[in-house]
Amino acid sequence: MDRQTNLLQVIWGVALAAAGAGVLFMLPQRMAQIAEARQVASASLEMLFMWFCFILLGILLIGGGLRKIYLSLKPPAHDDNH
């Protein structure tokens, strides 16, 4: 990979990880707003399922971003068989 493509991959990985952190950081406030707007108890099965989905989304975004950063910065493997 050339240097510019590698830099873009790192930037994209940072953006993914930041989006995931933002989801997890804002989750308690947004879930309280959703529960209030829908007039449901915050411990209802519906709200617990939404919590689970948003936490999973945040974790997957952070994990995908960190993986992209790691793979972009990892030196290429050298094949010594030649």
mmCIF file of the N, C-alpha and C atoms, coordinates in Angstrom:
data_MODEL
# 
_entry.id   MODEL 
# 
loop_
_atom_site.group_PDB 
_atom_site.id 
_atom_site.type_symbol 
_atom_site.label_atom_id 
_atom_site.label_alt_id 
_atom_site.label_comp_id 
_atom_site.label_asym_id 
_atom_site.label_entity_id 
_atom_site.label_seq_id 
_atom_site.pdbx_PDB_ins_code 
_atom_site.Cartn_x 
_atom_site.Cartn_y 
_atom_site.Cartn_z 
_atom_site.occupancy 
_atom_site.B_iso_or_equiv 
_atom_site.pdbx_formal_charge 
_atom_site.auth_seq_id 
_atom_site.auth_comp_id 
_atom_site.auth_asym_id 
_atom_site.auth_atom_id 
_atom_site.pdbx_PDB_model_num 
ATOM 1   N N  . MET A 1 1  ? 0.832   -1.178  0.000  1.00 0.00 ? 1  MET A N  1 
ATOM 2   C CA . MET A 1 1  ? 0.000   0.000   0.000  1.00 0.00 ? 1  MET A CA 1 
ATOM 3   C C  . MET A 1 1  ? 0.876   1.241   0.000  1.00 0.00 ? 1  MET A C  1 
ATOM 4   N N  . ASP A 1 2  ? 0.457   2.229   -0.747 1.00 0.00 ? 2  ASP A N  1 
ATOM 5   C CA . ASP A 1 2  ? 1.240   3.451   -0.725 1.00 0.00 ? 2  ASP A CA 1 
ATOM 6   C C  . ASP A 1 2  ? 0.931   4.262   0.533  1.00 0.00 ? 2  ASP A C  1 
ATOM 7   N N  . ARG A 1 3  ? 1.745   5.251   0.766  1.00 0.00 ? 3  ARG A N  1 
ATOM 8   C CA . ARG A 1 3  ? 1.693   6.019   2.017  1.00 0.00 ? 3  ARG A CA 1 
ATOM 9   C C  . ARG A 1 3  ? 0.382   6.778   2.187  1.00 0.00 ? 3  ARG A C  1 
ATOM 10  N N  . GLN A 1 4  ? -0.153  7.345   1.099  1.00 0.00 ? 4  GLN A N  1 
ATOM 11  C CA . GLN A 1 4  ? -1.391  8.131   1.194  1.00 0.00 ? 4  GLN A CA 1 
ATOM 12  C C  . GLN A 1 4  ? -2.580  7.229   1.526  1.00 0.00 ? 4  GLN A C  1 
ATOM 13  N N  . THR A 1 5  ? -2.661  6.079   0.895  1.00 0.00 ? 5  THR A N  1 
ATOM 14  C CA . THR A 1 5  ? -3.742  5.132   1.185  1.00 0.00 ? 5  THR A CA 1 
ATOM 15  C C  . THR A 1 5  ? -3.652  4.664   2.625  1.00 0.00 ? 5  THR A C  1 
ATOM 16  N N  . ASN A 1 6  ? -2.433  4.405   3.102  1.00 0.00 ? 6  ASN A N  1 
ATOM 17  C CA . ASN A 1 6  ? -2.234  3.974   4.473  1.00 0.00 ? 6  ASN A CA 1 
ATOM 18  C C  . ASN A 1 6  ? -2.706  5.048   5.451  1.00 0.00 ? 6  ASN A C  1 
ATOM 19  N N  . LEU A 1 7  ? -2.395  6.298   5.170  1.00 0.00 ? 7  LEU A N  1 
ATOM 20  C CA . LEU A 1 7  ? -2.829  7.404   6.027  1.00 0.00 ? 7  LEU A CA 1 
ATOM 21  C C  . LEU A 1 7  ? -4.354  7.514   6.043  1.00 0.00 ? 7  LEU A C  1 
ATOM 22  N N  . LEU A 1 8  ? -4.980  7.347   4.896  1.00 0.00 ? 8  LEU A N  1 
ATOM 23  C CA . LEU A 1 8  ? -6.443  7.403   4.835  1.00 0.00 ? 8  LEU A CA 1 
ATOM 24  C C  . LEU A 1 8  ? -7.081  6.269   5.638  1.00 0.00 ? 8  LEU A C  1 
ATOM 25  N N  . GLN A 1 9  ? -6.467  5.089   5.593  1.00 0.00 ? 9  GLN A N  1 
ATOM 26  C CA . GLN A 1 9  ? -6.981  3.960   6.367  1.00 0.00 ? 9  GLN A CA 1 
ATOM 27  C C  . GLN A 1 9  ? -6.869  4.233   7.864  1.00 0.00 ? 9  GLN A C  1 
ATOM 28  N N  . VAL A 1 10 ? -5.774  4.843   8.298  1.00 0.00 ? 10 VAL A N  1 
ATOM 29  C CA . VAL A 1 10 ? -5.601  5.182   9.714  1.00 0.00 ? 10 VAL A CA 1 
ATOM 30  C C  . VAL A 1 10 ? -6.637  6.229   10.127 1.00 0.00 ? 10 VAL A C  1 
ATOM 31  N N  . ILE A 1 11 ? -6.846  7.243   9.287  1.00 0.00 ? 11 ILE A N  1 
ATOM 32  C CA . ILE A 1 11 ? -7.842  8.278   9.593  1.00 0.00 ? 11 ILE A CA 1 
ATOM 33  C C  . ILE A 1 11 ? -9.234  7.659   9.685  1.00 0.00 ? 11 ILE A C  1 
ATOM 34  N N  . TRP A 1 12 ? -9.555  6.757   8.758  1.00 0.00 ? 12 TRP A N  1 
ATOM 35  C CA . TRP A 1 12 ? -10.859 6.090   8.782  1.00 0.00 ? 12 TRP A CA 1 
ATOM 36  C C  . TRP A 1 12 ? -10.998 5.228   10.041 1.00 0.00 ? 12 TRP A C  1 
ATOM 37  N N  . GLY A 1 13 ? -9.939  4.557   10.444 1.00 0.00 ? 13 GLY A N  1 
ATOM 38  C CA . GLY A 1 13 ? -9.969  3.757   11.668 1.00 0.00 ? 13 GLY A CA 1 
ATOM 39  C C  . GLY A 1 13 ? -10.188 4.619   12.899 1.00 0.00 ? 13 GLY A C  1 
ATOM 40  N N  . VAL A 1 14 ? -9.530  5.771   12.947 1.00 0.00 ? 14 VAL A N  1 
ATOM 41  C CA . VAL A 1 14 ? -9.725  6.694   14.072 1.00 0.00 ? 14 VAL A CA 1 
ATOM 42  C C  . VAL A 1 14 ? -11.163 7.204   14.091 1.00 0.00 ? 14 VAL A C  1 
ATOM 43  N N  . ALA A 1 15 ? -11.712 7.496   12.911 1.00 0.00 ? 15 ALA A N  1 
ATOM 44  C CA . ALA A 1 15 ? -13.095 7.970   12.837 1.00 0.00 ? 15 ALA A CA 1 
ATOM 45  C C  . ALA A 1 15 ? -14.071 6.894   13.327 1.00 0.00 ? 15 ALA A C  1 
ATOM 46  N N  . LEU A 1 16 ? -13.837 5.656   12.950 1.00 0.00 ? 16 LEU A N  1 
ATOM 47  C CA . LEU A 1 16 ? -14.698 4.559   13.411 1.00 0.00 ? 16 LEU A CA 1 
ATOM 48  C C  . LEU A 1 16 ? -14.631 4.408   14.926 1.00 0.00 ? 16 LEU A C  1 
ATOM 49  N N  . ALA A 1 17 ? -13.411 4.418   15.466 1.00 0.00 ? 17 ALA A N  1 
ATOM 50  C CA . ALA A 1 17 ? -13.245 4.263   16.912 1.00 0.00 ? 17 ALA A CA 1 
ATOM 51  C C  . ALA A 1 17 ? -13.868 5.446   17.658 1.00 0.00 ? 17 ALA A C  1 
ATOM 52  N N  . ALA A 1 18 ? -13.726 6.651   17.122 1.00 0.00 ? 18 ALA A N  1 
ATOM 53  C CA . ALA A 1 18 ? -14.319 7.831   17.759 1.00 0.00 ? 18 ALA A CA 1 
ATOM 54  C C  . ALA A 1 18 ? -15.843 7.768   17.716 1.00 0.00 ? 18 ALA A C  1 
ATOM 55  N N  . ALA A 1 19 ? -16.393 7.280   16.613 1.00 0.00 ? 19 ALA A N  1 
ATOM 56  C CA . ALA A 1 19 ? -17.846 7.134   16.527 1.00 0.00 ? 19 ALA A CA 1 
ATOM 57  C C  . ALA A 1 19 ? -18.346 6.118   17.551 1.00 0.00 ? 19 ALA A C  1 
ATOM 58  N N  . GLY A 1 20 ? -17.634 5.027   17.706 1.00 0.00 ? 20 GLY A N  1 
ATOM 59  C CA . GLY A 1 20 ? -18.012 4.023   18.707 1.00 0.00 ? 20 GLY A CA 1 
ATOM 60  C C  . GLY A 1 20 ? -17.928 4.572   20.121 1.00 0.00 ? 20 GLY A C  1 
ATOM 61  N N  . ALA A 1 21 ? -16.872 5.334   20.404 1.00 0.00 ? 21 ALA A N  1 
ATOM 62  C CA . ALA A 1 21 ? -16.746 5.946   21.728 1.00 0.00 ? 21 ALA A CA 1 
ATOM 63  C C  . ALA A 1 21 ? -17.868 6.958   21.954 1.00 0.00 ? 21 ALA A C  1 
ATOM 64  N N  . GLY A 1 22 ? -18.235 7.682   20.921 1.00 0.00 ? 22 GLY A N  1 
ATOM 65  C CA . GLY A 1 22 ? -19.337 8.640   21.031 1.00 0.00 ? 22 GLY A CA 1 
ATOM 66  C C  . GLY A 1 22 ? -20.659 7.953   21.322 1.00 0.00 ? 22 GLY A C  1 
ATOM 67  N N  . VAL A 1 23 ? -20.887 6.818   20.665 1.00 0.00 ? 23 VAL A N  1 
ATOM 68  C CA . VAL A 1 23 ? -22.113 6.052   20.922 1.00 0.00 ? 23 VAL A CA 1 
ATOM 69  C C  . VAL A 1 23 ? -22.161 5.623   22.386 1.00 0.00 ? 23 VAL A C  1 
ATOM 70  N N  . LEU A 1 24 ? -21.068 5.066   22.890 1.00 0.00 ? 24 LEU A N  1 
ATOM 71  C CA . LEU A 1 24 ? -21.051 4.592   24.273 1.00 0.00 ? 24 LEU A CA 1 
ATOM 72  C C  . LEU A 1 24 ? -21.116 5.751   25.270 1.00 0.00 ? 24 LEU A C  1 
ATOM 73  N N  . PHE A 1 25 ? -20.489 6.868   24.945 1.00 0.00 ? 25 PHE A N  1 
ATOM 74  C CA . PHE A 1 25 ? -20.471 8.016   25.844 1.00 0.00 ? 25 PHE A CA 1 
ATOM 75  C C  . PHE A 1 25 ? -21.853 8.664   25.963 1.00 0.00 ? 25 PHE A C  1 
ATOM 76  N N  . MET A 1 26 ? -22.567 8.771   24.856 1.00 0.00 ? 26 MET A N  1 
ATOM 77  C CA . MET A 1 26 ? -23.870 9.444   24.850 1.00 0.00 ? 26 MET A CA 1 
ATOM 78  C C  . MET A 1 26 ? -25.032 8.506   25.157 1.00 0.00 ? 26 MET A C  1 
ATOM 79  N N  . LEU A 1 27 ? -24.768 7.224   25.261 1.00 0.00 ? 27 LEU A N  1 
ATOM 80  C CA . LEU A 1 27 ? -25.825 6.232   25.428 1.00 0.00 ? 27 LEU A CA 1 
ATOM 81  C C  . LEU A 1 27 ? -26.736 6.483   26.638 1.00 0.00 ? 27 LEU A C  1 
ATOM 82  N N  . PRO A 1 28 ? -26.224 6.726   27.833 1.00 0.00 ? 28 PRO A N  1 
ATOM 83  C CA . PRO A 1 28 ? -27.138 6.911   28.973 1.00 0.00 ? 28 PRO A CA 1 
ATOM 84  C C  . PRO A 1 28 ? -28.101 8.087   28.789 1.00 0.00 ? 28 PRO A C  1 
ATOM 85  N N  . GLN A 1 29 ? -27.601 9.197   28.264 1.00 0.00 ? 29 GLN A N  1 
ATOM 86  C CA . GLN A 1 29 ? -28.465 10.359  28.060 1.00 0.00 ? 29 GLN A CA 1 
ATOM 87  C C  . GLN A 1 29 ? -29.531 10.083  27.011 1.00 0.00 ? 29 GLN A C  1 
ATOM 88  N N  . ARG A 1 30 ? -29.126 9.491   25.906 1.00 0.00 ? 30 ARG A N  1 
ATOM 89  C CA . ARG A 1 30 ? -30.083 9.237   24.820 1.00 0.00 ? 30 ARG A CA 1 
ATOM 90  C C  . ARG A 1 30 ? -31.119 8.188   25.209 1.00 0.00 ? 30 ARG A C  1 
ATOM 91  N N  . MET A 1 31 ? -30.713 7.189   25.951 1.00 0.00 ? 31 MET A N  1 
ATOM 92  C CA . MET A 1 31 ? -31.671 6.162   26.352 1.00 0.00 ? 31 MET A CA 1 
ATOM 93  C C  . MET A 1 31 ? -32.695 6.731   27.325 1.00 0.00 ? 31 MET A C  1 
ATOM 94  N N  . ALA A 1 32 ? -32.281 7.640   28.190 1.00 0.00 ? 32 ALA A N  1 
ATOM 95  C CA . ALA A 1 32 ? -33.233 8.300   29.086 1.00 0.00 ? 32 ALA A CA 1 
ATOM 96  C C  . ALA A 1 32 ? -34.223 9.130   28.278 1.00 0.00 ? 32 ALA A C  1 
ATOM 97  N N  . GLN A 1 33 ? -33.745 9.806   27.254 1.00 0.00 ? 33 GLN A N  1 
ATOM 98  C CA . GLN A 1 33 ? -34.633 10.595  26.399 1.00 0.00 ? 33 GLN A CA 1 
ATOM 99  C C  . GLN A 1 33 ? -35.602 9.694   25.636 1.00 0.00 ? 33 GLN A C  1 
ATOM 100 N N  . ILE A 1 34 ? -35.116 8.579   25.144 1.00 0.00 ? 34 ILE A N  1 
ATOM 101 C CA . ILE A 1 34 ? -35.981 7.644   24.409 1.00 0.00 ? 34 ILE A CA 1 
ATOM 102 C C  . ILE A 1 34 ? -37.044 7.075   25.339 1.00 0.00 ? 34 ILE A C  1 
ATOM 103 N N  . ALA A 1 35 ? -36.654 6.681   26.541 1.00 0.00 ? 35 ALA A N  1 
ATOM 104 C CA . ALA A 1 35 ? -37.611 6.117   27.492 1.00 0.00 ? 35 ALA A CA 1 
ATOM 105 C C  . ALA A 1 35 ? -38.674 7.153   27.853 1.00 0.00 ? 35 ALA A C  1 
ATOM 106 N N  . GLU A 1 36 ? -38.261 8.395   28.019 1.00 0.00 ? 36 GLU A N  1 
ATOM 107 C CA . GLU A 1 36 ? -39.218 9.452   28.352 1.00 0.00 ? 36 GLU A CA 1 
ATOM 108 C C  . GLU A 1 36 ? -40.158 9.732   27.187 1.00 0.00 ? 36 GLU A C  1 
ATOM 109 N N  . ALA A 1 37 ? -39.628 9.775   25.980 1.00 0.00 ? 37 ALA A N  1 
ATOM 110 C CA . ALA A 1 37 ? -40.455 10.061  24.807 1.00 0.00 ? 37 ALA A CA 1 
ATOM 111 C C  . ALA A 1 37 ? -41.438 8.932   24.516 1.00 0.00 ? 37 ALA A C  1 
ATOM 112 N N  . ARG A 1 38 ? -41.012 7.703   24.735 1.00 0.00 ? 38 ARG A N  1 
ATOM 113 C CA . ARG A 1 38 ? -41.883 6.552   24.460 1.00 0.00 ? 38 ARG A CA 1 
ATOM 114 C C  . ARG A 1 38 ? -42.750 6.190   25.643 1.00 0.00 ? 38 ARG A C  1 
ATOM 115 N N  . GLN A 1 39 ? -42.484 6.805   26.778 1.00 0.00 ? 39 GLN A N  1 
ATOM 116 C CA . GLN A 1 39 ? -43.231 6.569   28.010 1.00 0.00 ? 39 GLN A CA 1 
ATOM 117 C C  . GLN A 1 39 ? -43.204 5.090   28.408 1.00 0.00 ? 39 GLN A C  1 
ATOM 118 N N  . VAL A 1 40 ? -42.003 4.534   28.436 1.00 0.00 ? 40 VAL A N  1 
ATOM 119 C CA . VAL A 1 40 ? -41.816 3.155   28.883 1.00 0.00 ? 40 VAL A CA 1 
ATOM 120 C C  . VAL A 1 40 ? -40.844 3.165   30.054 1.00 0.00 ? 40 VAL A C  1 
ATOM 121 N N  . ALA A 1 41 ? -40.917 2.131   30.861 1.00 0.00 ? 41 ALA A N  1 
ATOM 122 C CA . ALA A 1 41 ? -39.997 2.010   31.993 1.00 0.00 ? 41 ALA A CA 1 
ATOM 123 C C  . ALA A 1 41 ? -38.596 1.714   31.463 1.00 0.00 ? 41 ALA A C  1 
ATOM 124 N N  . SER A 1 42 ? -37.597 2.295   32.110 1.00 0.00 ? 42 SER A N  1 
ATOM 125 C CA . SER A 1 42 ? -36.233 2.111   31.630 1.00 0.00 ? 42 SER A CA 1 
ATOM 126 C C  . SER A 1 42 ? -35.731 0.683   31.852 1.00 0.00 ? 42 SER A C  1 
ATOM 127 N N  . ALA A 1 43 ? -36.437 -0.118  32.625 1.00 0.00 ? 43 ALA A N  1 
ATOM 128 C CA . ALA A 1 43 ? -36.044 -1.507  32.851 1.00 0.00 ? 43 ALA A CA 1 
ATOM 129 C C  . ALA A 1 43 ? -36.913 -2.480  32.050 1.00 0.00 ? 43 ALA A C  1 
ATOM 130 N N  . SER A 1 44 ? -37.689 -1.978  31.100 1.00 0.00 ? 44 SER A N  1 
ATOM 131 C CA . SER A 1 44 ? -38.530 -2.867  30.310 1.00 0.00 ? 44 SER A CA 1 
ATOM 132 C C  . SER A 1 44 ? -37.669 -3.681  29.344 1.00 0.00 ? 44 SER A C  1 
ATOM 133 N N  . LEU A 1 45 ? -38.216 -4.766  28.867 1.00 0.00 ? 45 LEU A N  1 
ATOM 134 C CA . LEU A 1 45 ? -37.481 -5.642  27.954 1.00 0.00 ? 45 LEU A CA 1 
ATOM 135 C C  . LEU A 1 45 ? -37.105 -4.898  26.675 1.00 0.00 ? 45 LEU A C  1 
ATOM 136 N N  . GLU A 1 46 ? -37.996 -4.058  26.205 1.00 0.00 ? 46 GLU A N  1 
ATOM 137 C CA . GLU A 1 46 ? -37.726 -3.279  24.997 1.00 0.00 ? 46 GLU A CA 1 
ATOM 138 C C  . GLU A 1 46 ? -36.513 -2.363  25.190 1.00 0.00 ? 46 GLU A C  1 
ATOM 139 N N  . MET A 1 47 ? -36.456 -1.687  26.331 1.00 0.00 ? 47 MET A N  1 
ATOM 140 C CA . MET A 1 47 ? -35.336 -0.775  26.598 1.00 0.00 ? 47 MET A CA 1 
ATOM 141 C C  . MET A 1 47 ? -34.037 -1.544  26.827 1.00 0.00 ? 47 MET A C  1 
ATOM 142 N N  . LEU A 1 48 ? -34.126 -2.681  27.492 1.00 0.00 ? 48 LEU A N  1 
ATOM 143 C CA . LEU A 1 48 ? -32.922 -3.492  27.694 1.00 0.00 ? 48 LEU A CA 1 
ATOM 144 C C  . LEU A 1 48 ? -32.370 -3.997  26.366 1.00 0.00 ? 48 LEU A C  1 
ATOM 145 N N  . PHE A 1 49 ? -33.250 -4.358  25.455 1.00 0.00 ? 49 PHE A N  1 
ATOM 146 C CA . PHE A 1 49 ? -32.816 -4.792  24.131 1.00 0.00 ? 49 PHE A CA 1 
ATOM 147 C C  . PHE A 1 49 ? -32.154 -3.638  23.378 1.00 0.00 ? 49 PHE A C  1 
ATOM 148 N N  . MET A 1 50 ? -32.710 -2.438  23.504 1.00 0.00 ? 50 MET A N  1 
ATOM 149 C CA . MET A 1 50 ? -32.107 -1.269  22.853 1.00 0.00 ? 50 MET A CA 1 
ATOM 150 C C  . MET A 1 50 ? -30.736 -0.965  23.451 1.00 0.00 ? 50 MET A C  1 
ATOM 151 N N  . TRP A 1 51 ? -30.611 -1.074  24.778 1.00 0.00 ? 51 TRP A N  1 
ATOM 152 C CA . TRP A 1 51 ? -29.308 -0.889  25.424 1.00 0.00 ? 51 TRP A CA 1 
ATOM 153 C C  . TRP A 1 51 ? -28.297 -1.871  24.840 1.00 0.00 ? 51 TRP A C  1 
ATOM 154 N N  . PHE A 1 52 ? -28.689 -3.137  24.776 1.00 0.00 ? 52 PHE A N  1 
ATOM 155 C CA . PHE A 1 52 ? -27.811 -4.172  24.249 1.00 0.00 ? 52 PHE A CA 1 
ATOM 156 C C  . PHE A 1 52 ? -27.375 -3.858  22.820 1.00 0.00 ? 52 PHE A C  1 
ATOM 157 N N  . CYS A 1 53 ? -28.319 -3.468  21.978 1.00 0.00 ? 53 CYS A N  1 
ATOM 158 C CA . CYS A 1 53 ? -27.998 -3.183  20.576 1.00 0.00 ? 53 CYS A CA 1 
ATOM 159 C C  . CYS A 1 53 ? -27.040 -2.006  20.446 1.00 0.00 ? 53 CYS A C  1 
ATOM 160 N N  . PHE A 1 54 ? -27.278 -0.939  21.189 1.00 0.00 ? 54 PHE A N  1 
ATOM 161 C CA . PHE A 1 54 ? -26.406 0.230   21.090 1.00 0.00 ? 54 PHE A CA 1 
ATOM 162 C C  . PHE A 1 54 ? -25.023 -0.041  21.685 1.00 0.00 ? 54 PHE A C  1 
ATOM 163 N N  . ILE A 1 55 ? -24.949 -0.802  22.766 1.00 0.00 ? 55 ILE A N  1 
ATOM 164 C CA . ILE A 1 55 ? -23.646 -1.161  23.327 1.00 0.00 ? 55 ILE A CA 1 
ATOM 165 C C  . ILE A 1 55 ? -22.881 -2.034  22.337 1.00 0.00 ? 55 ILE A C  1 
ATOM 166 N N  . LEU A 1 56 ? -23.572 -2.997  21.716 1.00 0.00 ? 56 LEU A N  1 
ATOM 167 C CA . LEU A 1 56 ? -22.933 -3.841  20.714 1.00 0.00 ? 56 LEU A CA 1 
ATOM 168 C C  . LEU A 1 56 ? -22.450 -3.006  19.532 1.00 0.00 ? 56 LEU A C  1 
ATOM 169 N N  . LEU A 1 57 ? -23.250 -2.056  19.089 1.00 0.00 ? 57 LEU A N  1 
ATOM 170 C CA . LEU A 1 57 ? -22.861 -1.163  17.996 1.00 0.00 ? 57 LEU A CA 1 
ATOM 171 C C  . LEU A 1 57 ? -21.598 -0.390  18.358 1.00 0.00 ? 57 LEU A C  1 
ATOM 172 N N  . GLY A 1 58 ? -21.559 0.187   19.550 1.00 0.00 ? 58 GLY A N  1 
ATOM 173 C CA . GLY A 1 58 ? -20.395 0.937   19.982 1.00 0.00 ? 58 GLY A CA 1 
ATOM 174 C C  . GLY A 1 58 ? -19.145 0.080   20.058 1.00 0.00 ? 58 GLY A C  1 
ATOM 175 N N  . ILE A 1 59 ? -19.281 -1.123  20.607 1.00 0.00 ? 59 ILE A N  1 
ATOM 176 C CA . ILE A 1 59 ? -18.133 -2.026  20.730 1.00 0.00 ? 59 ILE A CA 1 
ATOM 177 C C  . ILE A 1 59 ? -17.627 -2.457  19.353 1.00 0.00 ? 59 ILE A C  1 
ATOM 178 N N  . LEU A 1 60 ? -18.545 -2.753  18.437 1.00 0.00 ? 60 LEU A N  1 
ATOM 179 C CA . LEU A 1 60 ? -18.134 -3.148  17.095 1.00 0.00 ? 60 LEU A CA 1 
ATOM 180 C C  . LEU A 1 60 ? -17.458 -1.999  16.353 1.00 0.00 ? 60 LEU A C  1 
ATOM 181 N N  . LEU A 1 61 ? -17.941 -0.783  16.518 1.00 0.00 ? 61 LEU A N  1 
ATOM 182 C CA . LEU A 1 61 ? -17.302 0.364   15.886 1.00 0.00 ? 61 LEU A CA 1 
ATOM 183 C C  . LEU A 1 61 ? -15.891 0.580   16.437 1.00 0.00 ? 61 LEU A C  1 
ATOM 184 N N  . ILE A 1 62 ? -15.748 0.523   17.750 1.00 0.00 ? 62 ILE A N  1 
ATOM 185 C CA . ILE A 1 62 ? -14.422 0.698   18.345 1.00 0.00 ? 62 ILE A CA 1 
ATOM 186 C C  . ILE A 1 62 ? -13.496 -0.437  17.908 1.00 0.00 ? 62 ILE A C  1 
ATOM 187 N N  . GLY A 1 63 ? -13.981 -1.663  17.974 1.00 0.00 ? 63 GLY A N  1 
ATOM 188 C CA . GLY A 1 63 ? -13.161 -2.806  17.568 1.00 0.00 ? 63 GLY A CA 1 
ATOM 189 C C  . GLY A 1 63 ? -12.760 -2.742  16.105 1.00 0.00 ? 63 GLY A C  1 
ATOM 190 N N  . GLY A 1 64 ? -13.686 -2.379  15.240 1.00 0.00 ? 64 GLY A N  1 
ATOM 191 C CA . GLY A 1 64 ? -13.371 -2.262  13.813 1.00 0.00 ? 64 GLY A CA 1 
ATOM 192 C C  . GLY A 1 64 ? -12.379 -1.147  13.542 1.00 0.00 ? 64 GLY A C  1 
ATOM 193 N N  . GLY A 1 65 ? -12.534 -0.036  14.234 1.00 0.00 ? 65 GLY A N  1 
ATOM 194 C CA . GLY A 1 65 ? -11.603 1.071   14.061 1.00 0.00 ? 65 GLY A CA 1 
ATOM 195 C C  . GLY A 1 65 ? -10.210 0.716   14.540 1.00 0.00 ? 65 GLY A C  1 
ATOM 196 N N  . LEU A 1 66 ? -10.115 0.084   15.707 1.00 0.00 ? 66 LEU A N  1 
ATOM 197 C CA . LEU A 1 66 ? -8.804  -0.311  16.231 1.00 0.00 ? 66 LEU A CA 1 
ATOM 198 C C  . LEU A 1 66 ? -8.149  -1.366  15.344 1.00 0.00 ? 66 LEU A C  1 
ATOM 199 N N  . ARG A 1 67 ? -8.941  -2.276  14.812 1.00 0.00 ? 67 ARG A N  1 
ATOM 200 C CA . ARG A 1 67 ? -8.401  -3.295  13.906 1.00 0.00 ? 67 ARG A CA 1 
ATOM 201 C C  . ARG A 1 67 ? -7.866  -2.652  12.632 1.00 0.00 ? 67 ARG A C  1 
ATOM 202 N N  . LYS A 1 68 ? -8.611  -1.703  12.092 1.00 0.00 ? 68 LYS A N  1 
ATOM 203 C CA . LYS A 1 68 ? -8.178  -1.012  10.880 1.00 0.00 ? 68 LYS A CA 1 
ATOM 204 C C  . LYS A 1 68 ? -6.884  -0.247  11.131 1.00 0.00 ? 68 LYS A C  1 
ATOM 205 N N  . ILE A 1 69 ? -6.786  0.424   12.275 1.00 0.00 ? 69 ILE A N  1 
ATOM 206 C CA . ILE A 1 69 ? -5.562  1.151   12.621 1.00 0.00 ? 69 ILE A CA 1 
ATOM 207 C C  . ILE A 1 69 ? -4.398  0.173   12.753 1.00 0.00 ? 69 ILE A C  1 
ATOM 208 N N  . TYR A 1 70 ? -4.615  -0.923  13.465 1.00 0.00 ? 70 TYR A N  1 
ATOM 209 C CA . TYR A 1 70 ? -3.560  -1.923  13.676 1.00 0.00 ? 70 TYR A CA 1 
ATOM 210 C C  . TYR A 1 70 ? -3.070  -2.499  12.352 1.00 0.00 ? 70 TYR A C  1 
ATOM 211 N N  . LEU A 1 71 ? -3.997  -2.891  11.486 1.00 0.00 ? 71 LEU A N  1 
ATOM 212 C CA . LEU A 1 71 ? -3.597  -3.489  10.213 1.00 0.00 ? 71 LEU A CA 1 
ATOM 213 C C  . LEU A 1 71 ? -2.930  -2.480  9.291  1.00 0.00 ? 71 LEU A C  1 
ATOM 214 N N  . SER A 1 72 ? -3.297  -1.215  9.396  1.00 0.00 ? 72 SER A N  1 
ATOM 215 C CA . SER A 1 72 ? -2.683  -0.193  8.554  1.00 0.00 ? 72 SER A CA 1 
ATOM 216 C C  . SER A 1 72 ? -1.274  0.151   9.018  1.00 0.00 ? 72 SER A C  1 
ATOM 217 N N  . LEU A 1 73 ? -1.021  0.068   10.320 1.00 0.00 ? 73 LEU A N  1 
ATOM 218 C CA . LEU A 1 73 ? 0.287   0.439   10.850 1.00 0.00 ? 73 LEU A CA 1 
ATOM 219 C C  . LEU A 1 73 ? 1.234   -0.746  10.988 1.00 0.00 ? 73 LEU A C  1 
ATOM 220 N N  . LYS A 1 74 ? 0.705   -1.959  10.884 1.00 0.00 ? 74 LYS A N  1 
ATOM 221 C CA . LYS A 1 74 ? 1.536   -3.157  11.013 1.00 0.00 ? 74 LYS A CA 1 
ATOM 222 C C  . LYS A 1 74 ? 2.462   -3.262  9.808  1.00 0.00 ? 74 LYS A C  1 
ATOM 223 N N  . PRO A 1 75 ? 3.741   -3.527  10.040 1.00 0.00 ? 75 PRO A N  1 
ATOM 224 C CA . PRO A 1 75 ? 4.645   -3.677  8.894  1.00 0.00 ? 75 PRO A CA 1 
ATOM 225 C C  . PRO A 1 75 ? 4.272   -4.910  8.076  1.00 0.00 ? 75 PRO A C  1 
ATOM 226 N N  . PRO A 1 76 ? 4.470   -4.850  6.770  1.00 0.00 ? 76 PRO A N  1 
ATOM 227 C CA . PRO A 1 76 ? 4.114   -6.006  5.948  1.00 0.00 ? 76 PRO A CA 1 
ATOM 228 C C  . PRO A 1 76 ? 4.997   -7.205  6.279  1.00 0.00 ? 76 PRO A C  1 
ATOM 229 N N  . ALA A 1 77 ? 4.408   -8.373  6.163  1.00 0.00 ? 77 ALA A N  1 
ATOM 230 C CA . ALA A 1 77 ? 5.153   -9.608  6.430  1.00 0.00 ? 77 ALA A CA 1 
ATOM 231 C C  . ALA A 1 77 ? 6.139   -9.862  5.299  1.00 0.00 ? 77 ALA A C  1 
ATOM 232 N N  . HIS A 1 78 ? 7.365   -10.241 5.654  1.00 0.00 ? 78 HIS A N  1 
ATOM 233 C CA . HIS A 1 78 ? 8.377   -10.544 4.656  1.00 0.00 ? 78 HIS A CA 1 
ATOM 234 C C  . HIS A 1 78 ? 8.441   -12.038 4.429  1.00 0.00 ? 78 HIS A C  1 
ATOM 235 N N  . ASP A 1 79 ? 8.481   -12.413 3.167  1.00 0.00 ? 79 ASP A N  1 
ATOM 236 C CA . ASP A 1 79 ? 8.573   -13.812 2.809  1.00 0.00 ? 79 ASP A CA 1 
ATOM 237 C C  . ASP A 1 79 ? 10.034  -14.140 2.532  1.00 0.00 ? 79 ASP A C  1 
ATOM 238 N N  . ASP A 1 80 ? 10.675  -14.910 3.387  1.00 0.00 ? 80 ASP A N  1 
ATOM 239 C CA . ASP A 1 80 ? 12.101  -15.210 3.276  1.00 0.00 ? 80 ASP A CA 1 
ATOM 240 C C  . ASP A 1 80 ? 12.359  -16.496 2.483  1.00 0.00 ? 80 ASP A C  1 
ATOM 241 N N  . ASN A 1 81 ? 11.351  -17.031 1.819  1.00 0.00 ? 81 ASN A N  1 
ATOM 242 C CA . ASN A 1 81 ? 11.529  -18.278 1.073  1.00 0.00 ? 81 ASN A CA 1 
ATOM 243 C C  . ASN A 1 81 ? 12.208  -18.070 -0.282 1.00 0.00 ? 81 ASN A C  1 
ATOM 244 N N  . HIS A 1 82 ? 12.347  -16.852 -0.745 1.00 0.00 ? 82 HIS A N  1 
ATOM 245 C CA . HIS A 1 82 ? 12.918  -16.595 -2.080 1.00 0.00 ? 82 HIS A CA 1 
ATOM 246 C C  . HIS A 1 82 ? 14.356  -16.338 -2.005 1.00 0.00 ? 82 HIS A C  1 
# 
